[in-house]
Amino acid sequence: MEAKKKSSKEKAKKKKDKIMKKDKKEEINLNNNIIDIDEEKEKGNDIKKNNNADFFFSDKKFSQMKLTETTVNCLKKQGFIISTEVQEKVIPIAKKGKDIMCTAKTGSGKTLAFLIPAMEMLIKTDFQQNQGVGIIIITPTRELAIQIYDVAKELLFLAHKTCGVIIGGGYRKKEAKKLIRGVNLLIATPGRLLDHLNNTEGFKYNNLCMLVIDEADAILKNGFEDELIQILKILPKDRQTMLFSATLSKKIENLGLLSLNEPVYIKLKINPEGQNNNLQNLEQGYLIIEGNLKFNFLYTFLKNNSCKKTMIFFNSCSEVQFFSYLLNYIGIKVLSISGDLKQINRETIYREFFNSEKGVLLCTDVAQRGLDFPEVDWIINFDLPLSVDEYLHRVGRTARGPDSQGKSLLILLPNETDLLERIKEKNIIVKEYEFKKEKLIDIQQKYELLISSNPALENLAEEAFKNYIFSYMYSKNNRQNIENIDKEKLIKSFGLKEAPYIKLKSLSDKK
């Protein structure tokens, strides 16, 4: 009998070792946020940082790219001197008027890779406002559209060219007036662009010179495939087109066939370790924790990291709404952004967090693609990402650029560790962290009392819990985990005493 027990334990250990590295676990000291890393590892990180700087930047200055003097001066005034690798590869080809399909990870500098050729075209053709729109940039989210607009408007203002943005949730009448007057460069989300193309009289787009489709994979993932196809049918065919995507798939290839004419294919290379270049300065870790301790851990972490800039990812809008309401209610100030917010609120929150030196932003994956918040210290995955790509896009919100450093923490329930194996198949090193349970601030009893005595909070908690479970059903990779969740412990992370009724059978029929 003893021999059988021993054999069973050995098998379990081997299985765990296959998923997790055998490295010594690092402890997160919740009292002062110190992660104990030995001196040798710190030196190794410094070496990686230097290598990454060499990899991120090319040897070319913008002044060496045969750009117009106006463009070079505009870039210089904004502090852009040396090009990144993707900029060095894309700009010379784009200047020749060729169509381009480029795969490049977020954080590689691709925004300037298409903005600079766009500027060059507007300057060289002396494109005027009364000609309508000369350049259109399509992007998947409102926040990313605003971010590109913020960069473009400064450069174009210095070049005496106009710039505009049209996005879902914006003031449509004001947008229409701008389009009728004419803007040299237009940044748009797909749905709103198609709306104006079909319904805004006086919107001149027949002189279009260049179309840029940014984050094409995210556009398709967000359900805008039909809108994009309709847009491509409406826009003039005699134009230059550039398509950028973080990943390649059959759908992206089909989109390329539909939108591009004899394109040049550019793929940003991967660094020698096999990791994405924008993850070199990112220290990635994971933590396995029981469901009944999740909120205590989060509360303790936020209390002891109030001087940090932190993004926390959830899988649903209702979770963001619940935890935002809850944390602000109990005295931890947080901002929140999700797809169900009105555009004016999303834009205000985006800019506030962008300009903050510290603070907490709770968000769904609306914030995972392309958004560039400066100096984010921590990315916390409170919910299990639905795929490895989603994980990479989330953690890519920190350590962006060659000199930026950041940390990420993946909080896993005991049944969720299979994600680690899929992450490690991508040659990504994620270290296991430990914490001492006795150092957690135990507010569970008060937490549950608060929820049960506040009907509004209790309703939010129930909806958040339901949508947490629902998120599993929309992921082929994670769906099997739903049977292994310890719901009795998990409900405590939402402050509930019992789980609300969920129709899982009917949900499982959905894709």
C-alpha positions as CSV (number, residue, x, y, z in Angstrom):
1,M,0.0,0.0,0.0
2,E,2.8,2.4,0.9
3,A,4.6,1.6,-2.4
4,K,1.4,2.5,-4.3
5,K,1.1,5.8,-2.5
6,K,4.7,6.6,-3.1
7,S,4.3,5.7,-6.8
8,S,1.2,8.0,-7.1
9,K,3.1,10.9,-5.5
10,E,6.0,10.5,-7.8
11,K,3.7,10.6,-10.9
12,A,2.0,13.7,-9.6
13,K,5.4,15.3,-9.0
14,K,6.6,14.5,-12.5
15,K,3.4,15.9,-14.0
16,K,3.9,19.2,-12.0
17,D,7.6,19.4,-13.0
18,K,6.6,19.1,-16.7
19,I,4.3,22.1,-16.4
20,M,6.4,24.2,-14.0
21,K,10.1,25.0,-13.9
22,K,12.1,23.4,-11.2
23,D,13.7,26.7,-10.4
24,K,13.7,27.9,-6.8
25,K,10.4,29.7,-6.3
26,E,10.6,33.4,-5.6
27,E,8.7,35.0,-2.8
28,I,6.5,38.1,-3.2
29,N,6.9,39.9,0.1
30,L,3.5,41.6,0.3
31,N,4.7,43.9,3.1
32,N,7.3,45.8,1.0
33,N,6.9,44.4,-2.5
34,I,10.4,42.9,-2.6
35,I,10.9,40.0,-4.9
36,D,14.1,38.2,-3.8
37,I,16.3,37.8,-6.8
38,D,19.9,37.0,-6.3
39,E,22.8,39.2,-7.6
40,E,23.6,36.9,-10.5
41,K,20.0,37.1,-11.9
42,E,20.0,40.9,-11.6
43,K,23.2,41.1,-13.6
44,G,21.6,38.9,-16.2
45,N,18.6,41.2,-16.5
46,D,21.0,44.2,-17.1
47,I,22.7,42.2,-19.9
48,K,19.3,41.5,-21.5
49,K,18.3,45.1,-21.3
50,N,21.4,46.2,-23.2
51,N,20.9,43.4,-25.8
52,N,17.3,44.5,-26.2
53,A,18.2,48.1,-26.8
54,D,20.5,46.9,-29.6
55,F,17.8,44.7,-31.0
56,F,15.0,47.2,-30.7
57,F,16.7,50.1,-32.5
58,S,18.3,49.9,-35.9
59,D,21.5,51.6,-37.0
60,K,19.6,54.1,-39.1
61,K,18.7,57.6,-38.1
62,F,15.6,59.1,-39.7
63,S,17.9,61.8,-41.2
64,Q,19.6,59.0,-43.2
65,M,16.4,57.7,-44.8
66,K,16.1,60.3,-47.5
67,L,13.0,61.8,-46.0
68,T,11.8,65.3,-46.7
69,E,13.4,68.0,-44.5
70,T,10.0,68.8,-43.1
71,T,9.4,65.2,-41.9
72,V,12.9,65.0,-40.4
73,N,12.4,68.3,-38.6
74,C,9.0,67.3,-37.3
75,L,10.3,64.0,-36.0
76,K,13.3,65.7,-34.3
77,K,11.1,68.2,-32.5
78,Q,9.1,65.3,-31.1
79,G,12.3,63.5,-30.0
80,F,12.3,60.8,-32.7
81,I,15.9,60.5,-34.0
82,I,16.8,56.8,-34.4
83,S,14.4,54.3,-36.1
84,T,13.4,51.0,-34.7
85,E,13.9,47.8,-36.8
86,V,10.3,47.7,-38.1
87,Q,10.5,51.4,-39.1
88,E,13.8,50.8,-40.9
89,K,12.3,47.9,-42.9
90,V,8.9,49.4,-43.7
91,I,9.6,53.1,-44.5
92,P,11.9,52.7,-47.5
93,I,9.5,50.2,-49.2
94,A,6.4,52.3,-48.3
95,K,8.1,55.4,-49.8
96,K,8.3,53.6,-53.2
97,G,4.6,53.3,-53.1
98,K,4.5,49.5,-52.7
99,D,1.8,47.6,-50.8
100,I,3.0,46.0,-47.6
101,M,1.9,43.2,-45.3
102,C,3.9,43.4,-42.0
103,T,3.7,41.2,-39.0
104,A,5.1,43.0,-36.0
105,K,4.4,42.7,-32.3
106,T,2.9,45.6,-30.3
107,G,5.5,47.8,-28.9
108,S,7.8,47.5,-31.9
109,G,7.3,51.1,-33.1
110,K,5.0,50.3,-36.0
111,T,2.8,53.4,-35.5
112,L,5.6,55.6,-36.8
113,A,6.3,53.0,-39.5
114,F,3.1,53.9,-41.2
115,L,2.7,57.5,-40.0
116,I,6.1,58.6,-41.5
117,P,5.3,57.3,-45.1
118,A,1.8,58.9,-44.7
119,M,3.4,62.3,-43.9
120,E,5.8,61.9,-46.8
121,M,2.9,61.3,-49.2
122,L,0.9,64.2,-48.0
123,I,3.9,66.5,-48.2
124,K,5.2,65.4,-51.6
125,T,1.7,65.5,-53.2
126,D,1.0,68.8,-51.5
127,F,-2.3,67.3,-50.5
128,Q,-4.8,70.1,-49.6
129,Q,-7.7,70.0,-47.2
130,N,-10.3,70.7,-49.9
131,Q,-9.3,67.5,-51.6
132,G,-11.0,65.5,-48.8
133,V,-9.1,62.7,-47.1
134,G,-5.7,61.5,-48.4
135,I,-4.8,58.9,-45.8
136,I,-7.1,56.6,-43.8
137,I,-5.9,54.5,-40.9
138,I,-8.3,51.8,-39.6
139,T,-7.7,50.5,-36.1
140,P,-9.7,48.0,-34.0
141,T,-10.5,50.1,-30.8
142,R,-11.4,53.6,-29.9
143,E,-8.6,53.9,-27.5
144,L,-6.0,52.9,-30.0
145,A,-7.5,55.3,-32.5
146,I,-7.1,58.1,-30.0
147,Q,-3.6,57.1,-29.2
148,I,-2.5,57.1,-32.9
149,Y,-4.4,60.5,-33.3
150,D,-2.4,62.0,-30.4
151,V,0.9,61.1,-32.1
152,A,-0.3,62.0,-35.6
153,K,-1.8,65.4,-34.8
154,E,1.5,66.7,-33.3
155,L,3.6,65.6,-36.3
156,L,1.0,66.8,-38.9
157,F,0.5,70.2,-37.1
158,L,4.2,70.9,-37.5
159,A,4.0,69.9,-41.2
160,H,0.9,72.1,-41.6
161,K,-1.4,69.2,-42.4
162,T,-4.7,68.3,-40.8
163,C,-5.7,65.2,-38.9
164,G,-9.0,63.8,-37.6
165,V,-10.4,60.8,-35.7
166,I,-13.9,59.2,-36.0
167,I,-14.9,56.5,-33.6
168,G,-18.0,54.7,-32.3
169,G,-19.5,56.6,-29.4
170,G,-18.1,60.0,-30.6
171,Y,-20.1,63.0,-31.7
172,R,-21.2,61.9,-35.2
173,K,-22.4,65.4,-36.3
174,K,-19.1,67.0,-35.4
175,E,-17.3,64.2,-37.2
176,A,-19.4,64.7,-40.3
177,K,-18.7,68.4,-40.4
178,K,-14.9,67.7,-40.2
179,L,-15.1,65.2,-43.0
180,I,-17.1,67.6,-45.2
181,R,-14.5,70.3,-44.6
182,G,-11.7,67.7,-45.3
183,V,-8.9,66.2,-43.3
184,N,-5.6,65.1,-44.7
185,L,-5.2,62.1,-42.5
186,L,-8.1,60.2,-40.9
187,I,-8.0,57.6,-38.1
188,A,-11.1,55.5,-37.7
189,T,-12.7,52.5,-36.2
190,P,-14.3,50.2,-38.8
191,G,-18.0,50.6,-37.9
192,R,-17.9,54.4,-37.7
193,L,-15.9,54.7,-40.9
194,L,-18.4,52.5,-42.8
195,D,-21.3,54.6,-41.3
196,H,-19.8,57.8,-42.7
197,L,-18.9,56.3,-46.1
198,N,-22.5,55.3,-46.5
199,N,-24.4,58.1,-44.9
200,T,-22.3,61.4,-44.8
201,E,-22.9,63.5,-47.9
202,G,-19.9,65.6,-48.9
203,F,-17.4,63.1,-47.4
204,K,-14.7,63.2,-50.1
205,Y,-12.7,60.0,-50.3
206,N,-12.2,59.6,-54.0
207,N,-8.7,61.2,-53.8
208,L,-7.5,58.6,-51.2
209,C,-3.8,57.9,-51.6
210,M,-3.1,55.5,-48.8
211,L,-5.0,53.0,-46.6
212,V,-3.5,51.6,-43.4
213,I,-5.1,48.6,-41.7
214,D,-3.5,48.4,-38.2
215,E,-3.9,45.5,-35.8
216,A,-5.7,43.6,-38.5
217,D,-6.0,40.4,-36.4
218,A,-7.7,42.3,-33.6
219,I,-10.1,44.0,-36.1
220,L,-11.2,40.5,-37.2
221,K,-11.3,39.1,-33.7
222,N,-13.5,42.0,-32.6
223,G,-16.1,41.0,-35.3
224,F,-15.5,43.7,-37.9
225,E,-14.7,41.4,-40.8
226,D,-17.9,42.2,-42.7
227,E,-17.5,46.0,-42.1
228,L,-13.9,45.8,-43.3
229,I,-14.9,44.0,-46.5
230,Q,-17.6,46.6,-47.3
231,I,-15.1,49.4,-46.7
232,L,-12.6,47.9,-49.1
233,K,-15.4,47.6,-51.7
234,I,-16.3,51.3,-51.4
235,L,-12.8,52.9,-51.2
236,P,-10.9,53.7,-54.5
237,K,-8.8,50.8,-55.7
238,D,-6.0,53.0,-57.0
239,R,-4.3,53.5,-53.7
240,Q,-1.3,52.2,-51.6
241,T,-2.3,49.8,-48.8
242,M,-0.4,48.7,-45.8
243,L,-1.6,45.9,-43.5
244,F,-0.1,45.4,-40.0
245,S,-0.9,42.4,-37.8
246,A,0.6,40.9,-34.7
247,T,-0.2,37.4,-35.9
248,L,-0.7,35.6,-39.2
249,S,-3.7,33.4,-39.9
250,K,-5.7,32.2,-42.9
251,K,-8.2,35.1,-42.4
252,I,-5.4,37.6,-42.4
253,E,-3.9,36.1,-45.6
254,N,-7.4,36.3,-47.2
255,L,-7.7,39.9,-46.1
256,G,-4.3,40.6,-47.7
257,L,-5.5,39.1,-51.0
258,L,-8.6,41.3,-50.9
259,S,-6.9,44.5,-50.0
260,L,-3.3,44.4,-51.2
261,N,-1.7,44.5,-54.7
262,E,1.5,42.5,-55.1
263,P,2.6,43.3,-51.5
264,V,6.0,43.1,-50.0
265,Y,6.0,40.8,-46.9
266,I,7.9,42.1,-43.9
267,K,8.2,40.0,-40.7
268,L,9.9,41.4,-37.6
269,K,12.4,38.9,-36.5
270,I,12.4,37.2,-33.1
271,N,15.3,37.6,-30.7
272,P,17.8,34.7,-30.1
273,E,16.1,33.4,-27.0
274,G,12.9,32.9,-29.0
275,Q,10.9,35.4,-27.0
276,N,9.1,38.4,-28.5
277,N,11.4,41.4,-28.6
278,N,9.1,43.5,-26.6
279,L,9.2,41.1,-23.6
280,Q,12.9,41.3,-23.0
281,N,12.7,43.7,-20.1
282,L,9.5,42.1,-18.7
283,E,9.9,40.0,-15.6
284,Q,7.0,37.5,-15.8
285,G,5.7,35.5,-12.9
286,Y,2.7,33.4,-11.8
287,L,1.1,32.5,-8.6
288,I,-1.1,29.5,-7.8
289,I,-3.7,30.4,-5.2
290,E,-7.0,29.0,-3.9
291,G,-10.1,30.9,-5.0
292,N,-11.1,31.9,-1.4
293,L,-7.7,33.8,-1.1
294,K,-7.8,35.6,-4.4
295,F,-9.4,38.8,-3.2
296,N,-7.4,38.9,0.0
297,F,-4.3,38.7,-2.1
298,L,-5.4,41.4,-4.5
299,Y,-6.4,43.7,-1.6
300,T,-3.1,43.2,0.1
301,F,-1.1,43.7,-3.1
302,L,-2.9,47.0,-3.9
303,K,-2.6,48.3,-0.3
304,N,1.2,47.7,-0.4
305,N,1.8,48.9,-3.9
306,S,-0.1,52.2,-3.8
307,C,2.9,54.1,-5.3
308,K,3.0,51.8,-8.4
309,K,1.2,52.1,-11.7
310,T,-0.8,48.9,-12.2
311,M,-3.1,47.4,-14.8
312,I,-5.4,44.6,-13.7
313,F,-7.1,42.5,-16.4
314,F,-10.5,40.8,-16.1
315,N,-12.4,38.7,-18.7
316,S,-15.7,40.6,-18.5
317,C,-17.2,44.1,-18.2
318,S,-19.3,43.0,-15.3
319,E,-16.3,42.0,-13.3
320,V,-14.6,45.3,-14.0
321,Q,-17.8,47.1,-12.9
322,F,-18.1,45.0,-9.7
323,F,-14.5,45.2,-8.5
324,S,-14.2,48.9,-9.5
325,Y,-17.3,49.7,-7.4
326,L,-16.1,47.5,-4.6
327,L,-12.5,48.8,-4.3
328,N,-13.5,52.4,-4.5
329,Y,-16.2,51.8,-1.9
330,I,-13.6,50.4,0.6
331,G,-11.1,53.2,0.0
332,I,-8.8,51.9,-2.7
333,K,-9.0,54.4,-5.6
334,V,-9.1,52.7,-9.0
335,L,-10.0,53.7,-12.5
336,S,-11.8,51.3,-14.9
337,I,-12.2,50.9,-18.6
338,S,-14.3,48.4,-20.5
339,G,-16.3,48.1,-23.7
340,D,-19.7,49.0,-22.0
341,L,-18.6,52.5,-21.1
342,K,-19.7,55.6,-23.0
343,Q,-16.9,56.8,-25.3
344,I,-16.5,60.2,-23.5
345,N,-15.9,58.3,-20.2
346,R,-13.5,55.8,-21.8
347,E,-11.5,58.7,-23.3
348,T,-11.4,60.6,-20.0
349,I,-10.2,57.5,-18.1
350,Y,-7.7,56.6,-20.8
351,R,-6.1,60.1,-20.7
352,E,-6.1,60.2,-16.9
353,F,-4.3,56.9,-16.5
354,F,-1.9,57.8,-19.4
355,N,-0.8,61.0,-17.5
356,S,-0.7,59.4,-14.1
357,E,2.6,58.5,-12.4
358,K,0.9,56.0,-10.2
359,G,-2.6,54.4,-9.9
360,V,-4.7,51.4,-10.7
361,L,-6.6,50.6,-13.9
362,L,-9.1,47.8,-14.0
363,C,-9.8,46.7,-17.6
364,T,-11.0,44.1,-20.0
365,D,-9.2,43.2,-23.1
366,V,-10.3,46.4,-24.7
367,A,-7.1,47.8,-23.3
368,Q,-4.8,44.9,-24.3
369,R,-4.0,45.8,-28.0
370,G,-1.7,48.6,-29.0
371,L,-2.4,50.9,-26.1
372,D,0.8,52.5,-24.9
373,F,0.6,53.7,-21.3
374,P,3.9,55.1,-20.1
375,E,5.8,53.4,-17.2
376,V,3.4,50.8,-16.1
377,D,5.0,48.9,-13.3
378,W,2.7,45.8,-12.9
379,I,0.3,43.9,-15.2
380,I,-1.9,41.6,-13.1
381,N,-3.9,38.9,-14.8
382,F,-6.6,38.4,-12.2
383,D,-8.6,36.2,-14.6
384,L,-7.2,33.5,-16.7
385,P,-6.4,34.8,-20.3
386,L,-8.4,32.9,-22.9
387,S,-5.3,32.1,-25.0
388,V,-1.5,32.5,-25.0
389,D,-1.8,35.3,-27.5
390,E,-4.2,37.1,-25.2
391,Y,-1.7,36.7,-22.4
392,L,1.1,38.2,-24.5
393,H,-1.0,41.2,-25.5
394,R,-2.0,41.8,-21.9
395,V,1.6,41.7,-20.5
396,G,2.7,43.7,-23.5
397,R,1.2,46.8,-21.9
398,T,4.4,47.2,-19.8
399,A,8.2,47.1,-20.6
400,R,7.5,48.7,-23.9
401,G,10.5,50.0,-25.6
402,P,14.2,49.3,-25.0
403,D,14.7,51.1,-21.7
404,S,11.4,50.4,-20.0
405,Q,11.1,47.7,-17.3
406,G,8.0,46.0,-16.0
407,K,6.6,43.0,-14.1
408,S,3.6,40.8,-14.7
409,L,1.8,38.4,-12.4
410,L,-0.5,35.7,-13.6
411,I,-2.9,34.6,-10.8
412,L,-4.0,31.0,-11.3
413,L,-6.4,28.7,-9.6
414,P,-5.0,25.2,-9.0
415,N,-7.0,23.9,-12.0
416,E,-5.7,26.5,-14.4
417,T,-2.0,25.5,-14.6
418,D,-2.3,24.0,-18.1
419,L,-2.0,27.5,-19.5
420,L,1.6,27.6,-18.3
421,E,2.6,24.7,-20.5
422,R,1.2,26.5,-23.5
423,I,3.0,29.6,-22.6
424,K,6.3,27.8,-22.2
425,E,5.9,26.1,-25.6
426,K,6.5,29.7,-26.9
427,N,9.9,29.7,-25.1
428,I,8.6,32.3,-22.6
429,I,10.1,32.1,-19.1
430,V,7.5,32.6,-16.4
431,K,8.7,32.2,-12.8
432,E,6.6,30.8,-10.0
433,Y,6.2,33.2,-7.1
434,E,5.2,32.3,-3.5
435,F,3.7,34.4,-0.7
436,K,3.2,33.7,3.0
437,K,-0.4,33.3,3.7
438,E,-0.1,34.9,7.2
439,K,1.0,38.1,5.5
440,L,-2.3,38.5,3.7
441,I,-4.6,41.1,5.1
442,D,-7.6,39.0,6.1
443,I,-10.8,41.0,5.2
444,Q,-12.8,38.0,4.0
445,Q,-15.4,38.1,6.8
446,K,-16.0,41.9,6.4
447,Y,-16.0,41.5,2.6
448,E,-18.8,38.9,2.7
449,L,-20.8,40.9,5.3
450,L,-20.5,44.0,3.0
451,I,-21.8,42.1,0.0
452,S,-24.7,40.4,1.8
453,S,-25.8,43.7,3.4
454,N,-25.7,45.7,0.1
455,P,-28.2,44.5,-2.5
456,A,-26.6,46.6,-5.3
457,L,-23.2,45.2,-4.6
458,E,-24.6,41.7,-4.3
459,N,-26.3,41.9,-7.7
460,L,-23.0,43.1,-9.2
461,A,-21.1,40.3,-7.5
462,E,-23.5,37.7,-8.9
463,E,-23.3,39.0,-12.4
464,A,-19.5,39.2,-12.2
465,F,-19.3,35.6,-11.0
466,K,-21.6,34.4,-13.8
467,N,-19.6,36.1,-16.4
468,Y,-16.3,34.7,-14.9
469,I,-17.8,31.2,-15.5
470,F,-19.1,32.2,-18.9
471,S,-15.7,33.4,-20.1
472,Y,-14.5,29.7,-19.9
473,M,-17.2,28.7,-22.3
474,Y,-15.9,31.0,-25.1
475,S,-12.4,29.5,-24.9
476,K,-11.7,26.1,-26.5
477,N,-8.4,26.0,-24.5
478,N,-10.0,26.7,-21.1
479,R,-13.4,25.1,-21.4
480,Q,-12.4,21.8,-19.8
481,N,-11.3,23.7,-16.7
482,I,-14.8,24.6,-15.8
483,E,-15.5,21.1,-14.4
484,N,-12.5,21.3,-12.1
485,I,-13.2,24.7,-10.6
486,D,-13.8,24.6,-6.8
487,K,-16.9,26.8,-6.9
488,E,-17.2,26.8,-3.1
489,K,-13.9,28.6,-2.8
490,L,-14.2,30.6,-5.9
491,I,-17.5,32.4,-4.9
492,K,-15.6,33.8,-1.9
493,S,-13.4,35.8,-4.2
494,F,-16.6,37.6,-5.2
495,G,-17.8,37.9,-1.5
496,L,-20.7,35.6,-2.1
497,K,-21.9,32.9,0.3
498,E,-23.4,30.7,-2.4
499,A,-23.1,30.5,-6.1
500,P,-25.9,32.0,-8.3
501,Y,-27.7,29.6,-10.7
502,I,-26.0,29.4,-14.1
503,K,-27.4,27.6,-17.2
504,L,-24.1,26.1,-18.4
505,K,-25.7,23.6,-20.7
506,S,-27.4,26.2,-22.9
507,L,-24.2,28.3,-22.9
508,S,-22.0,25.4,-24.1
509,D,-23.9,25.4,-27.4
510,K,-22.5,28.8,-28.2
511,K,-19.2,29.0,-30.0
